[in-house]
Amino acid sequence: MPYAGPPPTTPYRPAPGWPPPAPYGTAWPPVWPQPWPPAPARPQRPGQVIAAAVLAFVQAAGVALASAYLQLLGSVFSMAADEPGFPADGAALAADAGVLSLVQLVSVVLLVAAGVLALTSRRAPVRWTLAAAFALQLALAAYWVARLLGAFGSASGLLLFLVVCFAAGPAVALGLSVGRPARAWFTSSPDGGTTPHR
């Protein structure tokens, strides 16, 4: 007798009260509604604050390098101060170089601390720390402009250009740290700035 095929079947019907089966190709397990509300989104640190912190780190690296060079130059000046042909104010230049290198190293510490605080805290004094660090850099640049003009006159054109370039970063960062987004970020902390935010 020839084969008649499989026996006829009836279509599957779910029991009453059960949901129908998911069509082929749907995700398993099914997505169930969440029994609690989603967590509130954490506030995002403004790009201006991040940029000011990055500029603080970059400026700190540049000032540390310049301070090391200045300390070396001060040592050379102090050794050559008594040599014939050396300028009469060589000893004063060596003393200035020593004091300025120490002031610049203090400013490096302030820049790094301000940058770290800007990335980890929302307290209002952090904004003033950033502003003070960048204002100190601008004051040092202004001192260098006056000192170079007094020592070399119009022949210090390239050095003056370097000092102006060196002051551009702190000037931009100072504007970022006192701008409206930074003010809003550092004054709107819901927990007083004790919790670090991303």
Phi, psi and omega per residue, in radians:
M1 nan 2.333 -3.114
P2 -1.225 2.677 -3.132
Y3 -1.255 2.254 -3.063
A4 -1.676 0.042 -3.133
G5 1.606 3.113 -3.107
P6 -1.191 2.726 3.136
P7 -1.171 2.641 3.139
P8 -1.183 2.474 3.131
T9 -2.088 2.746 3.086
T10 -1.675 2.590 3.122
P11 -1.108 2.611 -3.128
Y12 -1.251 2.287 3.069
R13 -2.191 2.167 3.128
P14 -1.163 2.728 3.114
A15 -1.132 2.673 3.137
P16 -1.048 2.386 3.135
G17 1.636 -0.179 3.121
W18 -1.741 2.555 3.110
P19 -1.249 2.666 3.111
P20 -1.161 2.707 3.141
P21 -1.144 2.642 3.127
A22 -1.231 2.460 3.107
P23 -1.104 2.771 -3.113
Y24 -1.062 2.342 3.084
G25 1.687 0.016 3.095
T26 -1.524 2.770 -3.077
A27 -1.211 2.550 3.075
W28 -2.303 2.348 0.041
P29 -1.334 2.819 -3.138
P30 -1.134 2.669 -3.128
V31 -1.402 2.087 -3.135
W32 -1.740 2.610 3.096
P33 -1.131 2.520 -3.130
Q34 -1.286 2.308 -3.072
P35 -1.341 -0.090 3.129
W36 -2.335 2.782 -3.134
P37 -1.235 2.648 3.127
P38 -1.155 2.680 3.125
A39 -1.167 2.499 3.126
P40 -1.154 2.535 -3.140
A41 -1.202 2.424 3.117
R42 -1.318 2.493 -3.141
P43 -1.156 2.499 -3.125
Q44 -1.614 2.335 3.110
R45 -1.141 2.287 -3.111
P46 -1.103 2.594 3.123
G47 -1.067 -0.531 3.132
Q48 -1.130 -0.671 3.138
V49 -1.207 -0.732 3.113
I50 -1.118 -0.739 3.133
A51 -1.112 -0.700 3.107
A52 -1.117 -0.685 3.115
A53 -1.154 -0.733 3.117
V54 -1.120 -0.736 3.091
L55 -1.108 -0.566 3.076
A56 -1.121 -0.732 3.119
F57 -1.171 -0.725 3.131
V58 -1.124 -0.775 3.125
Q59 -1.110 -0.674 3.127
A60 -1.085 -0.717 3.114
A61 -1.121 -0.763 3.136
G62 -1.144 -0.716 -3.132
V63 -1.204 -0.634 3.095
A64 -1.102 -0.737 3.108
L65 -1.139 -0.765 3.122
A66 -1.137 -0.609 3.130
S67 -1.175 -0.703 3.087
A68 -1.102 -0.734 3.105
Y69 -1.131 -0.706 3.141
L70 -1.149 -0.680 3.097
Q71 -1.118 -0.711 3.087
L72 -1.117 -0.747 3.124
L73 -1.126 -0.684 3.094
G74 -1.108 -0.665 3.092
S75 -1.137 -0.719 3.112
V76 -1.132 -0.753 3.126
F77 -1.086 -0.723 -3.122
S78 -1.185 -0.574 3.098
M79 -1.287 -0.586 -3.062
A80 -1.677 0.105 -3.056
A81 -1.138 -0.553 -3.100
D82 -1.622 -0.021 -3.119
E83 -1.325 2.579 3.093
P84 -1.186 2.498 3.139
G85 1.551 -0.156 3.110
F86 -1.393 2.549 -3.121
P87 -0.990 2.631 -3.079
A88 -1.131 -0.528 -3.134
D89 -1.622 0.466 -3.139
G90 -1.096 -0.703 3.128
A91 -1.141 -0.672 3.104
A92 -1.150 -0.676 3.092
L93 -1.114 -0.692 3.123
A94 -1.132 -0.733 3.115
A95 -1.136 -0.737 3.099
D96 -1.055 -0.739 -3.127
A97 -1.105 -0.708 3.127
G98 -1.134 -0.780 -3.135
V99 -1.173 -0.759 -3.117
L100 -1.149 -0.631 3.119
S101 -1.139 -0.634 3.087
L102 -1.183 -0.751 3.113
V103 -1.085 -0.709 -3.139
Q104 -1.186 -0.618 3.090
L105 -1.161 -0.660 3.046
V106 -1.092 -0.692 3.130
S107 -1.183 -0.514 3.061
V108 -1.116 -0.783 3.120
V109 -1.073 -0.736 3.132
L110 -1.121 -0.705 3.127
L111 -1.116 -0.795 -3.128
V112 -1.132 -0.763 3.129
A113 -1.093 -0.734 3.133
A114 -1.134 -0.711 3.119
G115 -1.123 -0.759 3.129
V116 -1.131 -0.777 3.130
L117 -1.103 -0.653 -3.139
A118 -1.136 -0.485 -3.136
L119 -1.595 -0.168 -3.060
T120 -2.157 -0.184 -3.045
S121 -2.378 2.745 3.088
R122 -2.047 0.253 -3.104
R123 -1.223 2.572 -3.109
A124 -1.078 -0.639 3.130
P125 -1.108 -0.324 3.134
V126 -1.121 -0.686 3.134
R127 -1.101 -0.672 3.125
W128 -1.264 -0.538 3.058
T129 -1.136 -0.760 3.072
L130 -1.046 -0.829 -3.116
A131 -1.088 -0.704 3.136
A132 -1.157 -0.684 3.132
A133 -1.108 -0.758 -3.135
F134 -1.288 -0.596 3.087
A135 -1.141 -0.648 3.077
L136 -1.106 -0.670 3.096
Q137 -1.114 -0.706 3.109
L138 -1.179 -0.626 3.089
A139 -1.147 -0.718 3.088
L140 -1.113 -0.689 3.100
A141 -1.124 -0.706 3.106
A142 -1.125 -0.680 3.091
Y143 -1.087 -0.772 -3.130
W144 -1.109 -0.658 3.097
V145 -1.079 -0.819 -3.136
A146 -1.122 -0.718 -3.104
R147 -1.177 -0.723 -3.131
L148 -1.210 -0.684 3.093
L149 -1.140 -0.657 3.125
G150 -1.226 -0.595 -3.080
A151 -1.489 -0.686 -3.011
F152 -2.042 -0.199 3.137
G153 1.162 -2.406 -3.093
S154 -1.289 -0.203 -3.136
A155 -1.346 -0.055 -3.076
S156 -1.710 0.534 -3.075
G157 -1.052 -0.822 -3.121
L158 -1.160 -0.713 3.126
L159 -1.130 -0.698 3.097
L160 -1.114 -0.676 3.101
F161 -1.094 -0.718 3.106
L162 -1.111 -0.690 3.127
V163 -1.153 -0.709 3.118
V164 -1.123 -0.723 3.080
C165 -1.108 -0.647 3.139
F166 -1.170 -0.489 -3.128
A167 -1.539 -0.182 -3.091
A168 -1.140 -0.755 -3.141
G169 -1.045 -0.906 3.100
P170 -1.075 -0.577 3.126
A171 -1.138 -0.779 3.115
V172 -1.135 -0.783 -3.106
A173 -1.145 -0.607 3.084
L174 -1.110 -0.733 3.078
G175 -1.093 -0.682 3.118
L176 -1.171 -0.674 -3.045
S177 -1.351 -0.301 3.096
V178 -1.886 0.055 -3.130
G179 -1.266 3.028 -3.073
R180 -1.077 -0.777 3.133
P181 -1.072 -0.691 3.119
A182 -1.182 -0.700 3.104
R183 -1.074 -0.776 -3.130
A184 -1.143 -0.674 -3.111
W185 -1.174 -0.778 -3.031
F186 -1.458 -0.188 3.137
T187 -1.921 -0.022 -3.092
S188 -1.970 0.467 -3.119
S189 -1.243 2.138 -3.116
P190 -1.244 -0.393 -3.079
D191 -1.995 0.350 3.126
G192 1.332 0.187 3.078
G193 1.468 0.252 -3.097
T194 -1.458 -0.374 -3.118
T195 -1.776 2.206 3.087
P196 -1.150 2.494 3.110
H197 -2.152 2.692 3.113
R198 -1.532 nan nan
